[in-house]
């Protein structure tokens, strides 16, 4: 199929882009990597009146690392973030999760911020941002605001952006000392959307006992679901058996053509135990 007709603009500065979006209001749609939007256009599941292509906004093509975390600009490609070794040092979960995003061809073009705005509950990056307690900076002609991950994902394929706004940056907090992270998922084929996925972060004390543990889930809820597993795991040695953490995983997934609800629920428990175990071992290393 072919997209419905639309007008097209390609601004060369952020101010120009924000001005266009303000003028277009709800009629405008931002095009960045296009790896999610273009298929929707082709299937006519989306039919915006006007596309605003931000790929000439080189000022937003950055990956910046500091002591507090990693900041990713709106047109930084997944591959840019994945391949940034300083970003992997500051927040290792980024690289781990990005390696599971689709295929290299998609990652070479798709943008990390675009994935967050697309807000697909089957995508890895929304779960990572939610788990880490990150945020998204949103700009408009009226100024900018930072939206916490907990408030950013409003529903399936729905973010907190208002008409006329542009997501210009995502902030992923740094990984603290004695903390480990891991990602586990099951997909029909490598690169496919996960039938179920789990990202976990575990923090240890000086004696290498678990202080806290949190997990975020992919493909089990309408928005990224984050569970605090600390009550079930606190005080255990990093290498203790954690299989019983499955009992603390309260998820209520829906069935679809890829998996039954019962299978997804089973996977969520199994993958949580694996991810927690791997994260704890990394924290102790």
Rosetta blueprint (number, residue, H / E / L):
1 X L
2 X L
3 X L
4 X L
5 X L
6 X L
7 X E
8 X E
9 X E
10 X L
11 X L
12 X L
13 X L
14 X H
15 X H
16 X H
17 X H
18 X H
19 X H
20 X H
21 X H
22 X H
23 X H
24 X H
25 X H
26 X H
27 X H
28 X E
29 X E
30 X E
31 X E
32 X L
33 X L
34 X L
35 X L
36 X L
37 X H
38 X H
39 X H
40 X H
41 X H
42 X H
43 X L
44 X L
45 X L
46 X L
47 X L
48 X L
49 X L
50 X E
51 X E
52 X E
53 X E
54 X L
55 X L
56 X L
57 X L
58 X H
59 X H
60 X H
61 X L
62 X L
63 X E
64 X E
65 X E
66 X E
67 X L
68 X L
69 X E
70 X E
71 X E
72 X E
73 X E
74 X L
75 X L
76 X L
77 X E
78 X H
79 X H
80 X H
81 X H
82 X H
83 X L
84 X L
85 X H
86 X H
87 X H
88 X H
89 X H
90 X H
91 X L
92 X H
93 X H
94 X H
95 X H
96 X H
97 X H
98 X H
99 X L
100 X L
101 X L
102 X L
103 X L
104 X H
105 X H
106 X H
107 X H
108 X H
109 X H
110 X L
111 X E
112 X H
113 X H
114 X H
115 X H
116 X H
117 X H
118 X H
119 X L
120 X L
121 X L
122 X L
123 X L
124 X H
125 X H
126 X H
127 X H
128 X H
129 X H
130 X H
131 X H
132 X H
133 X L
134 X L
135 X E
136 X E
137 X E
138 X E
139 X E
140 X E
141 X L
142 X L
143 X E
144 X E
145 X E
146 X E
147 X E
148 X E
149 X H
150 X H
151 X H
152 X H
153 X E
154 X E
155 X E
156 X L
157 X L
158 X E
159 X E
160 X L
161 X L
162 X L
163 X L
164 X L
165 X L
166 X E
167 X E
168 X E
169 X E
170 X E
171 X E
172 X E
173 X E
174 X L
175 X L
176 X L
177 X L
178 X L
179 X E
180 X E
181 X E
182 X E
183 X E
184 X E
185 X E
186 X E
187 X E
188 X L
189 X L
190 X L
191 X L
192 X L
193 X L
194 X E
195 X E
196 X E
197 X E
198 X E
199 X E
200 X E
201 X E
202 X E
203 X E
204 X E
205 X L
206 X L
207 X L
208 X L
209 X E
210 X E
211 X E
212 X E
213 X E
214 X E
215 X E
216 X E
217 X E
218 X E
219 X L
220 X L
221 X L
222 X L
223 X L
224 X L
225 X E
226 X E
227 X E
228 X E
229 X L
230 X H
231 X H
232 X H
233 X H
234 X L
235 X L
236 X L
237 X E
238 X L
239 X L
240 X L
241 X L
242 X L
243 X H
244 X H
245 X H
246 X H
247 X H
248 X H
249 X L
250 X L
251 X L
252 X L
253 X L
254 X L
255 X L
256 X L
257 X L
258 X L
259 X L
260 X L
261 X H
262 X H
263 X H
264 X H
265 X H
266 X H
267 X H
268 X H
269 X H
270 X H
271 X H
272 X H
273 X H
274 X H
275 X H
276 X H
277 X H
278 X H
279 X H
280 X H
281 X H
282 X H
283 X H
284 X H
285 X L
